[in-house]
Structure formats: C-alpha cells, structure tokens
Amino acid sequence: MTHRGNRGPTSRLTLVTLLFALSPELLFLGAGLKLKENGYDGLLVAINPRVPEDMKLITNIKEMITEASFYLFNATKRRVFFRNVQILIPATWTAHNYNRVKQESYDKANVIVTEQNGVSGDDPYTLQHRGCGKEGKYIHFTPNFLLNDELAAGYGSRGRVFVHEWAHLRWGVFDEYNKDKPFYVNGQNEIQVTRCSSDIKGIFVCEKGLCPHEDCIISKLFREGCTFLYNSTQNATGSIMFMQSLPSVVEFCDESTHNQEAPNLQNQVCSLRSTWDVITDSSDLNHSLPVLGVELPAPPTFSLLQAGDRVVCLVIDVSRKMAEGDRLLRFQQAAQLYLMQVVEAHTFVGIVTFDSRGGEIRAPLQQINSDDDRKLLVSYLPTAVSTEAETNICAGVKKGFEVVEKQNGRADGSVMILVTSGADEHIDNCLLTTMSSGSTIHSMALGSSAARKVGELSRLTGGLKFFIPDKFTSNGMTEAFSRISSGTGDIFQQSIQLESMCETVQPQHRLTNTVTVDSAVGNDTFFLVMWQTGGPPEIALLDPSGRKYITGDFIINLAFRTASLKIPGTAEHGHWTYTLNNTHHSPQTLKVTVASRASSLAMSPATVEAFVETDSTYFPQPVIIYASVRKGLYPIFNATVVATVEPKSGDPIVLQLLDEGAGADVIRNDGIYSRYFSSFAVSGSYSWTVHVHHSPSISTLAHPVPGNHAMYVPGYITNDNIQMNAPKTSGRRPVKERWGFNRVSSGGSFSVLGVPDGPHPDAFPPCKITDLEAVKVEDDVILSWTAPGEDFDQGQTTSYEIRMSKSLQSIRDDFDNAFLVNSSELIPQHAGTRETFTFSLKLVTHELGHKPDEDAQETNIVYVALRAMDRSSLRSAVSNIALVSTSLSPNSAPVVSRDNLILKGVLTVVGLISILCLIMVVAHCTLNRKKRASRKENETKFL
C-alpha cells in the first residue's frame, strides 16, 4: 500500500528503526509469529480452559509440529521450517513451573485446541476470511484428533495434516477437493473426480464392491452407497492441499501438475492458479532462499507457558481536558459497567490516575470475589478532574506498572486499560519500557487529538485500541469496555453484551424497547440505565412473565447518573421490555446497556467478534470490516448484522454486513459477515460497533464448521482389496432456538489519512467479482455472478466487460486483448443481486478459432472473465476466471475416463474368467457323473 504524504507510517518506520538500533530483540516483542532466516519463531498453540487436563496432549502437539517442520521443509523445497513454538497451557491445569505468559493469550493464538461438539466431528480446519494469498485467523484441532491415533488412517499423520492447515493459514491457499462437486466433465468429455493432481488414481466403489461409474452417478449426483476410493499406492507426488494422507504426496501442485479444470475452491478463489504458485508469491518464500546442503533443520524448540492470576489496572487521565464533552461522566458510567459486570470474578484490579504532574494510586490491587468488592472498586473511580491542562501518559503507565508488579514482582501477563483525552508528545519516552514489560495495553482515546499516539502503545503490546468521539449520543465507551475480556477463551465466563441503546428523548416522552435474553445466556444479567443531567428517568422493566421492576428496584448512583439492576440467579428467558420516561424539563440522551453470561455449560452462547483487515489506510483505499457471528465454533446464518461507523465529527454511517460470498466476503455462509467501507468524511480516526439480530431458527449446530478442512479419506484400494476406514463421528443435531438473540460488539477504531477537504471526485471503482460461474447448456453458455456496486459493493455499476480466450495465461495477463463478448444488452442490477448472462458458444468459438493466440494449446477449454465499470469509467479488477468445455455436442453423453475404461476392462476380464471357470466346473461335474454311472454298470455286469 502506498502512503503518499502519510506522516503516520513514516513516523512508525522511524520508530521501528530506532527500536532496532537500540535493541533488535525488542522489535519482535508482542509481534507474534515471524519468519527469520528460513525459520518461523513465535508460533503460538493455545489449549482452551475447558479441555480436560491431559499431558499427552502436549506430547502429541510437540510430535505433530516436529514432524510438520521436516515435512514442510521438504515440501517448500528447503525454504521454511518451524524453529520456536510456544504452547499456552490453561490456567485451569495444574501448575508445573511453566514460564509465565507475557502478551500471549488464547485469543491471539495461531492454533487453538478445543472441543467442537458438532456435525463436523474431529475435522481439523482453518478459518479463512480473506482472499487468495491472504492469511487466515486460526487453525483448529480437537483434543480427540490429537489423542486418538486411529484417526490417522483417514486423515494421515498429524504432521502432514498440520502442513495442510498451515498452508491455509499462512499463505491463503484453499482446498483442492470438493465434497459438493465430487466429479466433473473435463475438456476431453470424460468424467473425472475432483482432485489435484489428476494423476492420482482410484476407482468407484458401490455397496457390493467395485462398479463402473454408470452405476454410481445419476444426474450429476452420487448414488447412495457409492463412493470413489483412491489407490493407497500412487506415483503422484502432489498435492498436499488435496490428499495429504497419501504416502506418495510430498509437495504442492505446481504449474505442471495443477488441475485447473477441477471445480474446487482453490481454482475459484485463486483464478485457476496452482497452490505452489500462490505460495511462492508470498513474502515468506519471496524472502527465503533454499537452504544449501542436504541436512535437515534442527527440530523445533518448545516453550510451555501458563497464565497466572488475572491482573488489571485502570490508568485514567484526570487532566482538565477530561471535563470537555462530558468525558469524565461517560468514563464513570462505562467504568462502572466494567467493574460491576464485565471484569471476571477472581481478577485483581487496581486504579491509577494521572495528569502532567505524574501518577497517583487510587486503589491498589484488590481481588474481586463478591459484588461488595466490585462496589468498593467503583467507589475509587475519580469524581473530579485536576486543574492541569496537559497530561503525562508515561507517568500514568509507569505508576500502573508499579501497581501490577505488587502481585508477582513483574508485569508479565497483566493488562492495563489506558483512558486519556490529551495528546502527549513525550509518549515515545516510554515505548521501550512498555514493549519489554510483558503487559498488554488496551487504549481509549477520548477526542481525536490523542488517538494516534496512544494507539501505538496498543499496537506494540498486542492490545485493543478504541477511539471515543466527543458525543454523549454515542454509547461507544460502554461498548469499548464491554469488548475487553480476559482473552482466556472461556466464553462461559465472559460477559456478553445483549443491548446497547442510545437515544435523545423529549421532555415527558418515553423510550421503549425490547431485549431478548436467549436460552444460552441469563446468568449475571445486568441492566444499566444512564442519563445526561438531573435525576433518573422513570424506569419500568417487564420480564417475560409480566413481573415489573421500577426505578426503586434499581441502585441509583446520582454522581455517575446511573441506575443498575442485577437479576438474581438465571434471568427468565424471553423478551424483556423496558420503558424510560424523561421527566426532565429539556431533551436529554438516555442510554441502556444489558449484559449477561452463559446460563449453562451444555450450550455455547452466540458471540460476535468485530474486526478490520487493517487499522490504518490512506484515501482512497477502503477498509474491510468484518463480524464473526458464531455459536461456539459454528457459523450463524441469515443474521442481520449492522455496523455503525462514527467519524470524529459528523453523523454516523450505517452499513449492513453480508455473508454471501461476494464483494468483500470470500466464502458464503461461513458466519463471517463483511463489507467494504469507503464513506470517508474526514481524515482521522473512526470508531465502529456491530449490532447483530437473529430470529428464532434451527440452531447452527446443524451445519459444519466453516473453513478449509483436511480431507478425511473413507478408505483405500490396497492390493486390489477394499479397505474402509471407520466412518467419521458427528456430534449434536440441531436444537430449536425459541427466542432468537441480540448481540453487540465494539470493533475498536481505524484511521484514514489523505481524505480531501470538501467534495472530492469519484475515486472508488466497483469491487472485484469473485464468484463468476460458467455452465454450458447445449450450445449456450450461462454465466452467473453477484453484481458489484458503483463504489466497491455499494450502489449500482454501469456496464460489464466480458472476455474469453483459449489461453489461461492470455486472459489472466492480457485481459484487454482477449476476445470481447457482446454484452451491450446486459443492464447491471443493484449490488448484491445475482446476475445471469447467456450467449451462444458456437458464435464465440468460431471467432476464437480465427483469432491468433500464440500461447493457446489445442484444447476444448475456453476461459471466461469479466470486469465492471462505473459511470466515472472506473473499472474493477478482473474477476475470477471460469472455464467451460466446448467438446460436448448436443445429445452426446460423456465418455468414461481412462481410469473407468481400465475398470471396465478389469470387470470384463473378471466376468469372462468367471464364465470360463463356471464352464470348467460344469464340465468336470458332468464327467464325474458319467464315470460313476459307468462304474455301477460294470459292477452289475460282474455280479
């Protein structure tokens, strides 16, 4: 990305250079995974706290990654391997003198180990939310996969599976098989199984044994009881992204072996590129020359880490600027929510304030074991600002370290929540100290002046960063505090925000709304009402049974202007209705926040995680915003997901996120909703929040976990014998959700620089089309795709440019000179609509036959791609490339492939041999009868 005139990246580069000059090892503290001299350092594997303690898990993780390191080294032609690996042991396991964590946590892990409890069984998978060549979120293994050695028969060795998933995670390649389209008709009019490479051999198998494909395939579907089994002994060496379990497979498909006709996700997302082509194009392999010699690298070294006591310190700016824009009041209200509800039980919490004169300890560390402990901490929150105009952030952070170090003598593994309203030009003075402290800093910048510098502390320590606009009409600070969790991965202990409502209400008018307490939550349900001035509004809260709570049932804090109510036990499931009556003589903003915890360990609650692809950009580059909506690990379909983006000034922008596999969204129905955001009003910081609503429906536990999975092979053909593996186990079936649910999550903040002042010319083209499909029906080709918009995936584009070629290289590298299909009558529809376009293949192939193409080879394949244009003549990137076979003539049927011809020959020979054997048996029996009859006749004559 080019940052012309962008001072932010320049200063960041200067900072990195300075840190490297002072202490090279500090450059990588908190940086996580990195590649150095062909070896990966900092790979983090985290075990979920709900996984039962079993030391064999650690042993098998070590063995898996050690095997994977050597396998990866050879598969990448001696380029990369694993050097140092960290394994994060849950705090719920017995302590064994493990190393203390610093900034590592479960929610930052590259690999997670946790139960799955769903229809996907023990499938290892990688969650990929971005496009071809882009890193994914994490790799997931179940404990059973790591402990049950019998699963190796179907998946292959664990080390091989790890390399398959690593390629998904690190290099953004995709699976080369397709469960939904297990076979296809190739350019030679042969039925082929979806695979890569096509040199991998196998045969169709029915319930009664070997069978020709005609007995297995009906209307492009497998007949029940049929499957395709591969030979256990192969000559093909690729591909790892297809079937890593085959002993002969030791490399990725490259240009010479890639099966570009196979209808798999790799071809669709990566425009028919081979996996090895994508991998070698990555920065990892671009900057890693092959290791000379023949020796293998040393085995990886492992560090075992375990978190100690949870320690949190609030570090609060009390300089005079905190009095502006109701900043102190909004902080008090949000901090009350955090201390009374969000922070988990048994956490040690301290409070520090600071201004330009230095820091002050208001509350030393105190452990939260009861509501009284929480109330005591709330009483230590600051109630007034100082007279100092400036602030000293480093002094506050230093005082925070003093507090957290009281617990264990070090700040390792601690968390600081830094809240400040002023810019501090001397913040660079404590960057080195902060980076080496082992503490994670979450920052909240109140007002635009403090945002960039404070955010640097969070970036360097792996913390979250938030920007809070100066608007009482925003609930951004309570949403930010609600987002900060312990990061342990134990969702059953975390507070979940159900509601965040903020509305200006006229005098003597009411605000009425409903919040759903769904069946998966209900413990520690907490209602917080906030107002702007005067006394509390009249409050009426009705539970699903009609019981009424009024203002007198709430705890009123007049200093903080809050009214809170905690429902004892488990709140009744269903719809709760609240009404707030503004009794003040002038309009004022009223706010409601509702949070709860899981009601039972038997059911995972629905959660939402909001994040951006990058937290800084330069106009006109867009920001892609994401929301991962799941129930445990399982995707939630058909949710209404709305992002509200707030600039530092001006009105908020509302944007619905989609999970349709088009535009910014890579994979349909993976539970990750996304959208391009380009409505930049001004340069500076933007804050954003996601609201999710899901209507009652069948639980998502009915659906497989999204992501790219390592293939489980049902069986093999070994020495002409069928050897079937045990069928995959599946978990729970769908559960009826009666109430639906609501969720809220802050996405933090991002910054945009270079936005022109005032109206600016159109700089946003239509987004790339990523789901183009081509289907041949008789003499016609039917193209279909999702319409892009005028600006990325919003609005309506003006026209399409469809081109074809017999050469993949030509259409990929020289799209402008490929054959242009006449699409002048095609009128684009609104973004998100499914487009279709039909044209005659005869006319096109006739033109292509006369069009010289030096790169084209004799083939029955034609490649198709398109791009969109808006009214400013801005063009999208060229779409994914689809292909269509021209070999089929009307009324002709596909012929069998060579494998099937061999199978037919084998079956014919077997049949002939069987007939000959039967004839010989019959003849032998007849001869024996004649001999016996003759013997009896002779005996009679003799007598």
VENVENVEN-V353282 format. One line per field, one symbol per residue. phi: phi as a letter, one per 40 degrees, with the letter a starting at -180 (. if undefined). psi: psi as a letter, one per 40 degrees, with the letter a starting at -180 (. if undefined). A space follows every 50 residues. Layout:
phi = ???
psi = ???
This chain:
phi = .cbcgccdccccccccccccccadccdbcgcgcabafgbcbgcbbbbcdc cccaccdcdcccccccccccccdcccfgbbacbbbbbccccccccbfccc cbbcadcbccbbbacbfaccgbdcabcbbbccgbcccabbbcdcccbccc cccccgcccccccdccccccbgbbcbbaccbcaabcccgbcbccaacccc baacbbcchcaccccbbbfgbccdgbabbcccbbccbbbccbacccdccb accbccbccccccbcccccbfgcccccccccccdccbbcdccgbccccdc cbbcbaccccbbbcbbcbccccccffcccccdccccdcccbcccdgccbb bbbaacchbbccacdbccbaccccccccccccbacccccbbbcccccccc cccccccbgacdgcbbbcbabbcbcbcccbcccccccgcbbcbbccgccc ccccccccccbgccbbbbccaccbccccccccccbcgcgcccbccbccaa baacbcdfbbbbabbcccccbicfcbbbbbbcagccccbbbbcccgcbbb dcccccbcccfbbbabccgbccchcbbbbbbccccbcacbbbbbbabdca ccbcccbbbbabcacaabdbccbcbbacbabgbccbcfccbbbbbbccag ccbbaccbbbgagcccbcfbgbcaacbbcccachcbbabbbbbbcdaccc ccbccchcbcccccibbbfgbcbccccccbcccdbcccbgababaccgaa bbbgcccgcbccbbcccccbbcbbbcbfcbbbcaacccbcbfbbgacbab bbbbacbccccccadcbcccccbcccbcbcdgcccbabaccccccccccc ccacccbcabbbbbaaabbcccgcbccccccbbacbccbdgcbccccddc ccccccccccccccccccccccccccccccccccccccccccc
psi = hhghehddddddddddddddddgddddeheeahihhfehhiehhhhhide hihheddddddddddddddddddddeffdiihdhhhhhhieeihhffiii iceiideeidhihiidfaeebfhiihhheaaheiiadiihiidddedhed eddddiidddddddddddddefiiieihddgeiihaeefihiihihieeh iaiihadeaiiiddedhhfeihiheiihiihdhidheiidecgedhdehe iihaddehgeehgidddddefeiidddddeeiddddehiihiaeiiiiii ihhhihiaihhhhhhhhfideeeiffddddddddddddddddhiieihhi hiiiadeaihhdhihhhheiddddddddeeiieiiaehdiigdddddddd ddddeddeeieheihhhhhieiiheedddedddddedeihhhihhhidde ddddddddddefiihihhigheeifddddddddhideeegdeeihhhdih hhihhihfiihhihhhgieeadifhhhhhiidiaiiihhhhhideehhha deeihhgddefihihhhibhihiahhhihhhheieiiihiihhhiiiidi eehhiiihhhiidieiihhfhihhiihhhigbeiihifihhhhhhhidii iihhhhiigefibehdhifeehhiihheghdiiaihiiihhhhhihihie eeiihiihihhhhdiihhfeihhiihiiiibiiihhhdeaiiiihiebii ihiehiiaiiihehiiihhefhihhhhbeihhiiihhaidhbfhahidii hhiiiehdddddefddeihhhhfdehhiiiheihiihhihddddddddde hhhdeiihifhhhhiiiiiaeefhiiihiihiiihedhiheiiiiiiddd dddddddddddddddddddddddddddddddddddddddddd.
